[in-house]
Amino acid sequence: MAQKTQILLVDDLDGGQAEESVTFALDGQTYEIDLSSQNAKMLREALAPFVDHARRARPTGRAARQGRAPAGGGRIDRDKAARIRTWARSAGKPVSDRGRIPAAIVADYESRH
C-alpha cells in the first residue's frame, strides 16, 4: 500500500499558511520560525537596520570545530592521502592505514613533491 505524507507549515505568528522556515540568532541562541512570505518579509525588514550595521560573527564551540580544516594545510582528498601514505611508508615514517595523517608527515611530503 502506498502512503503519501504531507507536511503543512503553519505561520507561527498569525496561524495562517506558512511558506518558509526562517532561522535567526540573537544573544547566542538560534531560533527557527515558520512564516508566510509577508511575515518573513516583515521580520527581515525589521532586522535590516541592525544587520546593515553588524559584522558577521565567527562560529563558536561545536560549529567552529566541525568547520575547521585539519592541521597540515587543509583537507586532503582520498587519492592524495593514499599517495602520502605510500610515500611515508617507503620513507620509513610511521603512518596508519586510516584516519588523520600527522601534519609533520604531510608537510614533509609537500616539501619534497
C-alpha positions as CSV (number, residue, x, y, z in Angstrom):
1,M,0.0,0.0,0.0
2,A,1.4,3.4,-0.9
3,Q,1.3,6.3,1.5
4,K,1.7,9.9,1.0
5,T,2.8,12.2,3.9
6,Q,2.0,15.9,3.6
7,I,3.5,18.5,5.8
8,L,1.7,21.8,6.1
9,L,3.6,24.7,7.6
10,V,1.5,27.0,9.9
11,D,2.6,30.6,10.4
12,D,3.8,30.8,14.0
13,L,2.9,34.4,14.2
14,D,-0.7,34.5,12.9
15,G,-1.8,30.9,12.4
16,G,-2.2,31.2,8.7
17,Q,-0.4,29.2,6.0
18,A,3.4,29.5,6.1
19,E,5.7,29.3,3.1
20,E,9.1,29.1,4.7
21,S,11.1,28.5,7.9
22,V,13.3,31.4,8.9
23,T,16.3,30.8,11.1
24,F,17.9,33.6,13.0
25,A,20.1,34.1,16.1
26,L,20.1,36.5,19.0
27,D,22.2,36.6,22.1
28,G,23.9,33.3,21.3
29,Q,20.6,31.5,20.8
30,T,19.4,30.2,17.4
31,Y,15.7,30.4,16.6
32,E,13.6,29.0,13.8
33,I,10.1,30.2,13.0
34,D,7.6,29.2,10.2
35,L,6.3,32.3,8.5
36,S,4.2,33.4,5.5
37,S,6.0,35.3,2.8
38,Q,4.6,38.5,4.1
39,N,5.6,37.9,7.7
40,A,9.1,36.7,6.7
41,K,9.5,39.9,4.7
42,M,8.3,41.9,7.8
43,L,10.9,40.1,10.0
44,R,13.7,40.7,7.5
45,E,12.8,44.4,7.2
46,A,12.6,44.8,11.0
47,L,16.1,43.3,11.3
48,A,17.7,45.0,8.3
49,P,18.9,48.2,10.1
50,F,20.7,46.1,12.6
51,V,22.1,43.6,10.1
52,D,23.3,46.5,7.9
53,H,25.5,47.8,10.8
54,A,26.5,44.4,12.2
55,R,29.5,42.3,11.4
56,R,29.4,38.5,10.9
57,A,30.4,36.5,13.9
58,R,32.7,33.6,13.8
59,P,31.2,30.3,14.8
60,T,32.0,29.2,18.3
61,G,32.0,25.9,20.1
62,R,31.0,22.8,18.3
63,A,30.2,24.6,15.0
64,A,33.7,26.1,14.9
65,R,35.3,22.8,15.4
66,Q,33.3,21.0,12.8
67,G,34.1,23.5,10.1
68,R,37.8,23.8,10.9
69,A,40.2,22.3,8.4
70,P,42.7,19.8,9.9
71,A,46.2,20.8,10.7
72,G,48.7,20.5,7.9
73,G,47.3,22.9,5.3
74,G,43.7,22.0,4.6
75,R,41.7,19.0,3.7
76,I,43.3,16.1,1.8
77,D,41.3,14.1,-0.7
78,R,41.5,10.3,-0.7
79,D,43.8,10.0,-3.6
80,K,46.3,12.4,-2.2
81,A,46.1,10.8,1.2
82,A,46.9,7.4,-0.4
83,R,49.9,8.9,-2.2
84,I,51.2,10.4,1.1
85,R,50.7,7.2,3.0
86,T,52.6,5.2,0.3
87,W,55.4,7.8,0.3
88,A,55.6,7.8,4.1
89,R,55.9,4.0,4.3
90,S,58.6,3.9,1.7
91,A,60.5,6.7,3.6
92,G,60.1,4.6,6.8
93,K,57.7,7.0,8.5
94,P,55.0,5.7,10.8
95,V,51.6,6.2,9.3
96,S,48.3,4.5,10.0
97,D,46.1,2.9,7.3
98,R,43.2,5.1,8.2
99,G,42.4,8.4,9.9
100,R,44.3,11.6,10.0
101,I,47.8,11.8,8.7
102,P,50.1,13.7,11.1
103,A,50.8,17.3,10.0
104,A,54.5,16.8,10.1
105,I,54.3,13.9,7.5
106,V,52.0,16.0,5.3
107,A,54.4,18.9,5.5
108,D,57.4,16.7,4.7
109,Y,55.6,15.2,1.7
110,E,54.6,18.7,0.5
111,S,58.2,20.0,0.7
112,R,59.5,17.1,-1.3
113,H,56.9,17.0,-4.0
